[in-house]
Amino acid sequence: MAINLESSPKFREDFQNLKEKISKIEKEDLKNELEGYLRNLVSEVRNLDVMHGELSMHRELSNGVHDSRGKIVELRKKIEKKLNAWERAKS
């Protein structure tokens, strides 16, 4: 059975929390930017899930796995940094 990160409870919870925080942002350009990052994050997670599925079938690790992991980390950091800055600016 392949590992599926997108449907894991932790990812779903994190995704919903980020989506909720982003939806509360009143500044449209920032909101749109963060929604784009969130869409890209989901896309990279799906890409990683596909690669894990291929790994389980072919026993061969794709070079793209490391790229996807790095992109996921980078996107999460961007989202969190901008959300934290927004929260500080509101205070």
VENWO-V419411 format. One record per pair of residues at least 6 apart in sequence whose ideal C-beta (glycine too) atoms are under 8 Angstrom apart, sorted by the first residue. I is the first residue (numbers start at 1). J is the second residue. D is the distance in whole Angstrom. If there is no record, write none. Layout:
# VENWO-V419411
i = (I:I)
j = (J:J)
d = (D:D)
This chain:
# VENWO-V419411
i = (1:2:2:2:2:2:3:3:3:4:4:5:5:5:5:5:6:6:6:6:6:11:15:15:15:18:18:18:19:21:22:22:22:22:22:22:23:25:25:25:27:30:30:33:34:34:34:37:37:37:37:38:40:40:41:41:41:41:44:44:44:44:45:47:47:48:48:48:48:51:51:51:51:51:52:54:54:55:55:55)
j = (56:49:52:53:55:56:49:52:56:49:52:11:45:48:49:52:12:42:45:46:49:45:38:41:42:38:79:83:38:83:31:34:35:38:79:83:31:31:34:86:86:82:86:82:79:82:83:75:78:79:82:79:71:75:72:75:76:79:68:71:72:75:72:64:68:65:68:69:72:61:62:64:65:68:65:60:62:61:62:65)
d = (7:7:5:4:8:5:7:5:8:5:8:6:5:6:6:8:8:7:5:6:6:7:8:8:7:6:6:7:7:5:6:5:6:6:8:7:8:4:7:6:8:7:7:7:6:6:7:5:6:5:8:7:8:6:6:4:7:7:5:5:5:7:6:7:5:7:4:7:7:8:5:6:5:7:8:7:6:6:7:8)
